[in-house]
Amino acid sequence: MVKSDSQKRELLFGINAITTLLEVNSGHRKIYGITMSETRKAGNRIEKINTLARKKGIKVSIIPLVDFKDRVSETEKTQSIMAEVSNYNPSDLDNFLKSDLRSGTRLVILDQVTDVGNFGSIIRNCRAFGFDGIMISKNRSVPLGSRVSSVSAGALEGINIFRVTNLAMTIKKLKSNGFWIYGTTKDEGRQVQDLALADFAFPMALVLGSEDRGMSRLVTESCDVLISINLTGNMESLNVSVASGIVLYHIQEKYREAKK
């Protein structure tokens, strides 16, 4: 059965998400309209949204607070602003490799990361540290909806997300396009490099596995280099989103050094 157009729509909430949506829109969403509660205070950020929407011909409506609340659940953190949009449309990896691949391209590959909170935080980290996109499996991954956009503080709307059928085969494709593949692990061994001592070549992709299972065997075997974070405290491992922030920052600094 073909869904009606209204069934393909969803609501995004918050100033950051809607601003990024208007500025970048890497998810190629269609924006049907923006609605604010009459209680939403004006300011520079709201004026920016109004200006961007006006330039794009998107209608901005102001409605009574009671009507605004009727459209959202009590658990949503809306900041009294929402946008009605089409479902998230992931980017096409083949098109990206053909048109947008650069010598300094940096990607993240998520292997079995299914927690919405972790996924949203990783998206935010990738956007903060200048990564070009995130690759996820079509199976065993988080749905790309408004919840992820909210948890990522709107960063979902400003970064490429690629959904692929097979991560191991996709890694082979990346290698054929000149990528180095780095995998994160908490294991120790002669073949695992300390993050602080590791060098990075570009273009590159970093693989992050789930907190409980890590990377799958096939994905691990596909990596060129395995790296780990040296922990000197009493914890055996870090939450994957926290670990991603540490590793992505380190890679950002190595990238800056390489550009000098």
Secondary structure as the mmCIF struct_conf table of DSSP 4:
data_model
#
loop_
_struct_conf.conf_type_id
_struct_conf.id
_struct_conf.beg_label_comp_id
_struct_conf.beg_label_asym_id
_struct_conf.beg_label_seq_id
_struct_conf.end_label_comp_id
_struct_conf.end_label_asym_id
_struct_conf.end_label_seq_id
HELX_LH_PP_P HELX_LH_PP_P1 VAL A 2 SER A 4
HELX_RH_3T_P HELX_RH_3T_P1 ASP A 5 LYS A 8
STRN STRN1 ARG A 9 PHE A 13
BEND BEND1 GLY A 14 GLY A 14
HELX_RH_AL_P HELX_RH_AL_P1 ILE A 15 GLU A 23
TURN_TY1_P TURN_TY1_P1 VAL A 24 VAL A 24
TURN_TY1_P TURN_TY1_P2 SER A 26 GLY A 27
HELX_LH_PP_P HELX_LH_PP_P2 ARG A 29 LYS A 30
STRN STRN2 ILE A 31 SER A 37
TURN_TY1_P TURN_TY1_P3 GLU A 38 THR A 39
HELX_LH_PP_P HELX_LH_PP_P3 ARG A 40 ALA A 42
HELX_RH_AL_P HELX_RH_AL_P2 ASN A 44 LYS A 55
TURN_TY1_P TURN_TY1_P4 LYS A 56 GLY A 57
STRN STRN3 VAL A 60 ILE A 63
HELX_RH_AL_P HELX_RH_AL_P3 LEU A 65 ASP A 70
TURN_TY1_P TURN_TY1_P5 ARG A 71 ARG A 71
BEND BEND2 VAL A 72 VAL A 72
TURN_TY1_P TURN_TY1_P6 GLU A 74 THR A 75
TURN_TY1_P TURN_TY1_P7 GLN A 79 SER A 80
STRN STRN4 ILE A 81 SER A 86
HELX_LH_PP_P HELX_LH_PP_P4 ASN A 87 TYR A 88
HELX_LH_PP_P HELX_LH_PP_P5 PRO A 90 PRO A 90
STRN STRN5 SER A 91 SER A 91
HELX_LH_PP_P HELX_LH_PP_P6 ASP A 92 ASP A 92
HELX_RH_AL_P HELX_RH_AL_P4 LEU A 93 SER A 99
TURN_TY1_P TURN_TY1_P8 ASP A 100 ASP A 100
TURN_TY1_P TURN_TY1_P9 SER A 103 GLY A 104
STRN STRN6 ARG A 106 ASP A 111
BEND BEND3 GLN A 112 GLN A 112
HELX_RH_AL_P HELX_RH_AL_P5 VAL A 116 ALA A 128
TURN_TY1_P TURN_TY1_P10 PHE A 129 GLY A 130
STRN STRN7 GLY A 133 SER A 137
BEND BEND4 LYS A 138 SER A 141
BEND BEND5 GLY A 145 GLY A 145
HELX_RH_AL_P HELX_RH_AL_P6 SER A 146 VAL A 151
TURN_TY1_P TURN_TY1_P11 SER A 152 GLY A 154
HELX_RH_3T_P HELX_RH_3T_P2 ALA A 155 GLY A 158
BEND BEND6 ILE A 159 ILE A 159
STRN STRN8 ASN A 160 VAL A 164
BEND BEND7 THR A 165 THR A 165
HELX_RH_AL_P HELX_RH_AL_P7 LEU A 167 SER A 176
TURN_TY1_P TURN_TY1_P12 ASN A 177 GLY A 178
STRN STRN9 TRP A 180 THR A 184
BEND BEND8 LYS A 186 LYS A 186
BEND BEND9 GLY A 189 GLY A 189
TURN_TY1_P TURN_TY1_P13 ARG A 190 GLN A 191
STRN STRN10 VAL A 192 ASP A 194
HELX_RH_3T_P HELX_RH_3T_P3 LEU A 195 LEU A 197
BEND BEND10 PHE A 202 PRO A 203
STRN STRN11 MET A 204 GLY A 209
STRN STRN12 SER A 210 SER A 210
TURN_TY1_P TURN_TY1_P14 GLU A 211 ARG A 213
STRN STRN13 GLY A 214 GLY A 214
BEND BEND11 MET A 215 MET A 215
HELX_RH_AL_P HELX_RH_AL_P8 ARG A 217 SER A 222
BEND BEND12 ASP A 224 ASP A 224
STRN STRN14 VAL A 225 SER A 228
BEND BEND13 GLY A 233 ASN A 234
BEND BEND14 GLU A 236 GLU A 236
HELX_RH_AL_P HELX_RH_AL_P9 VAL A 240 LYS A 259
#
